[in-house]
Amino acid sequence: MTMFSSRRSLWAFVILLFALQQASAQADTISPRHHALNTRWLQPGLRQYLVYFQFPDKPKMLSFSLWMREVSKSQYHHQPVIEVKQSWYNTDSNYYRSFYSINSEKDFSPLYHSATAATGTKAYNWSATGIKGADSVADNKAAGYTLDFNSPNYNWHLDIETFEMLPLAAGKTFYILFYDAGLDPPAYVKYTVTGSEMLTTLDNRQVDCWILHTGGTTPQGWPYEQSFWISKSGHELLKEADSYNGMFRYKIKLPGFTPNLPEVVRQVTAKKQ
């Protein structure tokens, strides 16, 4: 090997090392044990999303749902927590779902999660070391379930809330340790800020948003992609666009004046009594 080729190899190695260092510097590992979420950015209140599905082979048909996600602060076992209550409405009541999650206010680590559908309720007590079916819940479909963790993780059913607490910036990559209760063991999921875009909202107001993207292959072997638009100033997830197995799904955050349907029903029922 000549001196020239030796120097060229050395420079190539230096450039590669620098590139790897830059890539590493741009990547954050997100879990309760590593980089924590900024829970101050998660604002209490009701969020409502219009969720609709588009099937390319049925261009004249859309499937609609309304997702309600209410964030509040409370106390759980003498510690401050963040509660998230979700209701997923559909034109078919058999597809109605509700979820109730409790997380530490300090770092958003999960403490409890339940999911209710037409088939019953699955409830779990969640900790840094594992998850198990909650004994205190009657007729719990997850009774007897247990799974040990190698590392504390975040609740994948609260991905929207999790994204709103990320320190988003141009070119950043996040590896988030997510777990979907009762399913496959926790795994890191890669999310990358691929750019930014101005979204036009009410009164033609322009909102500058980061675009957070992920993609991969489902356990069934289907390729998928997801993109999330999160406002730079308010840390609000305003839009989501997903594609998988030839289907498209969109989530659009509805304005604050959207009626709270359960509250409307409660008030009407109270007047009749």
C-alpha positions in Angstrom: 0.0 0.0 0.0 1.4 3.4 -1.0 1.7 6.4 1.3 -1.0 8.1 -0.7 -3.5 5.3 -0.5 -2.7 4.9 3.2 -3.6 8.6 3.8 -6.7 8.3 1.7 -7.8 5.3 3.8 -7.1 7.3 7.0 -9.2 10.3 5.7 -12.0 8.0 4.7 -12.0 6.5 8.2 -12.0 9.9 9.8 -14.9 11.1 7.6 -16.8 7.9 8.4 -16.2 8.3 12.2 -17.3 11.9 12.0 -20.5 10.9 10.2 -21.3 8.2 12.8 -20.7 10.7 15.6 -23.0 13.2 13.9 -25.7 10.6 13.4 -25.3 9.4 17.0 -25.6 13.0 18.3 -28.9 13.5 16.4 -30.4 10.3 17.9 -32.2 10.2 21.3 -33.1 7.0 23.1 -36.5 7.8 24.7 -37.5 5.7 27.7 -38.0 6.4 31.4 -34.5 5.2 32.0 -32.9 7.4 29.3 -34.0 10.7 27.9 -37.3 11.6 29.6 -40.3 13.2 28.1 -41.1 16.8 29.0 -44.4 16.3 30.7 -44.9 20.1 31.1 -45.7 20.2 27.4 -48.7 17.9 27.7 -51.6 20.2 28.4 -54.7 18.9 30.3 -58.0 19.0 28.4 -60.1 17.2 25.8 -58.7 16.4 22.4 -61.0 15.1 19.6 -59.8 13.6 16.4 -61.8 12.8 13.2 -60.4 9.5 12.0 -61.2 8.3 8.6 -60.1 5.4 6.4 -59.7 5.3 2.6 -59.6 2.2 0.5 -58.1 2.6 -3.0 -60.3 -0.2 -4.4 -63.4 1.6 -3.1 -62.8 5.2 -4.0 -66.4 6.3 -3.3 -66.4 5.0 0.3 -64.9 6.3 3.5 -65.0 4.9 7.0 -65.3 7.4 9.9 -64.6 7.3 13.6 -64.4 9.9 16.4 -61.7 9.6 18.9 -61.8 11.4 22.2 -58.8 11.7 24.4 -59.1 13.5 27.7 -55.9 14.4 29.6 -56.1 15.3 33.3 -53.9 15.4 36.4 -54.8 13.5 39.6 -53.4 11.4 42.5 -52.8 7.7 42.4 -51.4 5.8 45.4 -50.3 9.1 46.9 -48.3 10.3 43.9 -49.1 12.9 41.2 -50.2 11.3 37.9 -51.5 12.0 34.5 -54.7 10.3 33.5 -55.7 9.7 29.9 -59.3 8.6 29.1 -60.0 7.5 25.5 -63.3 6.8 23.7 -63.4 5.6 20.1 -66.8 6.0 18.5 -67.8 4.2 15.3 -70.9 3.9 13.2 -71.1 0.3 14.4 -71.3 0.1 18.2 -69.5 -3.3 18.1 -66.4 -1.3 17.3 -66.6 1.1 20.2 -63.5 1.1 22.4 -62.6 2.8 25.6 -59.2 3.1 27.4 -58.1 4.4 30.7 -54.4 4.9 31.4 -52.5 6.2 34.5 -49.0 7.5 34.1 -46.4 9.1 36.4 -46.5 12.9 36.2 -42.7 13.0 36.6 -41.7 11.0 33.5 -45.0 9.6 32.0 -44.0 6.0 32.9 -47.1 3.8 32.9 -48.7 2.6 36.1 -52.1 1.2 34.9 -53.9 0.6 31.7 -57.3 -0.8 30.8 -59.0 -1.5 27.5 -62.8 -2.2 27.1 -64.5 -3.5 24.0 -67.6 -5.6 23.3 -65.7 -8.7 24.4 -65.0 -7.3 27.8 -62.2 -5.5 29.8 -58.5 -6.1 29.9 -56.8 -4.3 32.8 -53.1 -4.2 33.8 -50.9 -3.0 36.6 -47.8 -1.6 35.0 -44.3 -0.9 36.5 -40.7 -0.5 35.5 -40.0 -4.2 35.9 -43.1 -5.8 34.4 -46.9 -5.9 33.7 -49.6 -8.1 35.1 -53.3 -8.4 35.0 -55.0 -6.3 37.7 -56.6 -8.4 40.4 -58.9 -5.6 41.5 -60.9 -5.5 38.3 -63.9 -7.8 38.1 -64.1 -10.2 35.1 -60.7 -9.1 33.9 -60.0 -10.8 30.6 -56.3 -10.2 31.3 -56.4 -11.9 34.8 -53.3 -14.1 35.2 -51.4 -12.3 32.4 -47.8 -11.4 33.3 -44.7 -10.2 31.5 -41.3 -9.2 32.9 -39.5 -6.2 31.4 -35.8 -5.8 30.9 -36.2 -2.0 30.9 -39.0 0.5 31.7 -41.0 1.6 28.7 -43.9 3.7 27.5 -47.5 2.9 26.6 -47.9 2.6 22.8 -51.7 3.4 23.2 -50.6 6.9 24.2 -48.4 7.5 21.2 -50.0 10.9 20.4 -49.4 12.2 23.9 -45.9 10.8 23.9 -45.0 12.6 20.6 -46.3 15.9 22.0 -43.6 15.7 24.8 -40.6 15.0 22.5 -37.9 17.6 22.0 -38.5 17.8 18.3 -35.9 19.6 16.0 -34.7 19.4 12.4 -33.1 16.1 11.5 -33.5 14.5 14.9 -34.1 10.8 15.3 -35.8 9.2 18.3 -35.7 5.5 19.4 -38.8 5.2 21.7 -39.2 2.1 23.8 -42.9 1.3 23.4 -45.1 -1.6 24.6 -48.7 -2.4 23.6 -50.2 -4.1 26.7 -50.8 -7.8 26.3 -49.1 -8.1 23.0 -45.5 -8.5 21.8 -42.6 -7.6 24.2 -41.4 -4.0 24.3 -39.3 -2.8 21.4 -37.6 0.4 20.3 -39.4 2.1 17.4 -37.5 4.6 15.3 -39.0 8.0 14.6 -37.3 10.7 12.5 -38.1 14.4 12.0 -38.1 14.5 8.2 -38.9 18.2 7.8 -41.6 20.8 8.6 -44.7 22.1 6.9 -47.2 25.0 7.4 -50.7 23.7 8.0 -53.7 25.9 7.2 -56.3 25.8 10.1 -59.3 27.9 10.9 -59.5 31.4 9.5 -56.7 30.4 7.2 -54.3 30.6 10.1 -50.9 29.1 9.3 -49.4 26.7 11.9 -45.7 25.7 11.5 -45.4 21.9 12.3 -42.6 19.4 12.5 -43.2 16.2 10.5 -42.3 13.0 12.5 -42.1 9.9 10.4 -41.8 6.1 11.0 -42.1 3.1 8.8 -41.4 -0.6 8.6 -43.1 -4.0 8.2 -46.0 -5.3 10.3 -45.9 -8.8 11.9 -48.1 -9.9 9.0 -45.4 -8.7 6.5 -47.2 -5.6 5.3 -45.2 -2.4 4.7 -46.5 0.6 6.6 -45.7 4.3 7.0 -46.9 6.9 9.5 -46.4 10.6 9.5 -47.3 13.0 12.3 -47.6 16.8 12.1 -46.9 18.4 15.5 -47.0 22.2 16.0 -43.7 23.8 16.9 -45.1 26.4 19.3 -47.9 24.5 21.0 -46.6 20.9 20.8 -50.0 19.8 19.5 -50.5 16.8 17.2 -52.7 18.3 14.5 -52.6 15.6 11.8 -51.6 12.0 11.2 -51.4 10.1 7.9 -50.9 6.3 7.8 -50.7 3.7 5.1 -50.5 0.0 5.4 -51.6 -3.0 3.3 -53.1 -0.8 0.6 -55.2 1.2 3.1 -54.9 4.8 4.2 -55.9 6.3 7.6 -56.0 10.0 8.6 -56.4 11.7 11.9 -57.3 15.3 12.0 -57.6 17.2 15.3 -60.9 19.0 15.6 -61.3 22.5 16.9 -62.0 23.2 20.6 -65.6 24.2 19.9 -66.4 20.6 18.8 -69.2 19.3 21.1 -68.3 16.9 23.8 -70.9 14.3 22.9 -70.9 12.3 26.2 -71.4 15.5 28.1 -74.2 16.6 25.8 -76.0 13.2 26.3 -75.5 13.5 30.1 -77.1 17.0 30.1 -80.0 15.9 28.0 -80.6 12.9 30.2 -80.4 15.0 33.4 -83.1 17.3 32.0 -85.5 14.4 31.4 -85.2 13.2 35.0 
